[in-house]
Amino acid sequence: MITGKNYIGQTPKASGDKTYKTVNPKLNIENNTAFIDATEDEIDEAVNLAWDAFKIYRKVSGVKRAEFLNAIADEILVLDQTLIDMYMLESGLPEGRAIGERGRTIFQLRSFAELILDEQWRDNSFDAADPERKPLPKVDLRRTSIPLGPVVVLGASNFPLAFSTAGGDVSSALAAGCPVIVKSHPMHSGTGELVAKALLKAAKDTGMPNGVFSNLNGKSIEVGTALVKHPKVKAVGFTGSVRGGRALFDLASKRKEPIPVFAEMGSINPVVITPKAIEKHSEALATQYANSITLGTGQFCTNPGLLLTIDNENTQKFIDDLAQKTVTIEAQCMLHPNIKEGFMQNSLKVSSQRGVEIIAKIESEVAPNYAPSQIVSVSGKDFLENPKLQQEVFGPFSLVVKAKNETELIKIIESLEGQLTGTIIAEKDEYSGLHDIVDALVNRVGRIIFNGVPTGVEVCSSMQHGGPYPASTDSRFTAVGTNSIKRWVRPVSYQSFPKELLPEALK
């Protein structure tokens, strides 16, 4: 049963008078449950409870924390079709996507559980004492990583499960030993409450301290702002727009004690397609990329929003084919009326710029929250002269740039803002000539793909989901995979300590 209440640790509360409802985007109507915004007192209570819980939870063994994470996964599975139905009701996404995302959420939780069964993830190091060393004796030094403290996670609109209430940020922070306060995303607060109650049951059943997790509602920015400003919050996780992530980053930087904000934000994910690849595989590439551009209605942070080509006799045929294949794919529902409105505004901003040609778009009328896909094209010269063409369009949209030669192509890559991904499509006999393109792309992206599509993010230790700003606020860290746990810890060295007083990881 969905209550619409806030969960301050194990206690549901609803003392506020501001409410909102989620939307069924397919029917374009509000759902039934009214969710109550968290009040200032409830926010303060949740953070103070998390701070008290931190004093206990940071010392809970990795084995016990792993038991907790596995129990969360088990409880999410117990929700079964109830969770899937709520997910679809609030997102407009199909059942297959809901089931797949639930599977990824479960996998993430279990991956972190396995990671923390021993202490190797802390990157411990030991330098033994050498009292006989000349001219000065060497002291005993041991280094480990310890959790930062209470973490605030703001749920993502486009991943109601995998990047939200028990998603990657939450599971990695809990694995690290940090209590978490989630500000549930207002587009899928019902899904969030179901998952929050499953998580809280797992916490209670495994003996975790009350306050290790709280779930707060809030439609406007006030709740998130108050959480980030609270002096007992020590880090923030966010997935969303550049505007939202930058606002949080600035807010956290202005605190008396600045704290890290790990925000995964905007990206247009450039794809370089060589002339030979187009010549040999034009139709197959057009089909592959039409499917990638429209996958999930284009609502992925890794959507290929920018295709870079070199203009020749085959290029325009490829662009025309890509456009036709893209717009013949049936229009799909977007997450929310606000997402649809943003898509229409931003696609118009790009397509109306000087030199941009609309190659094809869905012209027929679509349902209220469905997205008419669009492919547009521009010359390399016009792209280089207009930074507005780097606007991210969140939805089924892609801009194809026609460079006059490889020199201009590399200039285009070097002019790009930071990106999550970059892709190269090329033939084997071109490999020896690709080094400059690879070097240019690597300097602008966090993950580089060869002969594939950027959509799809593998959850593993080698994944880098983050890149130079504005793709993320700190390109040294990933938001996906087991290495994402490193965002929530800091290093500490112990010098000349008696074994009895060392943390378990260093004994």
PyMOL commands that set and color helices and strands:
alter all, ss='L'
color gray80, all
select helices_A, chain A and resi 40-57+62-91+95-115+120-122+161-165+168-176+189-205+222-229+242-253+275-298+315-328+337-351+380-385+387-390+406-415+428-433+435-442+482-488+499-501+504-506
alter helices_A, ss='H'
color red, helices_A
select strands_A, chain A and resi 6-8+11-13+19-20+23-24+29-30+35-36+125-127+141-147+151-154+180-183+213-216+235-239+261-264+270-273+306-310+332-333+357-361+370-371+374-379+397-403+419-425+445-450+489-495
alter strands_A, ss='S'
color yellow, strands_A
deselect
rebuild
show_as cartoon
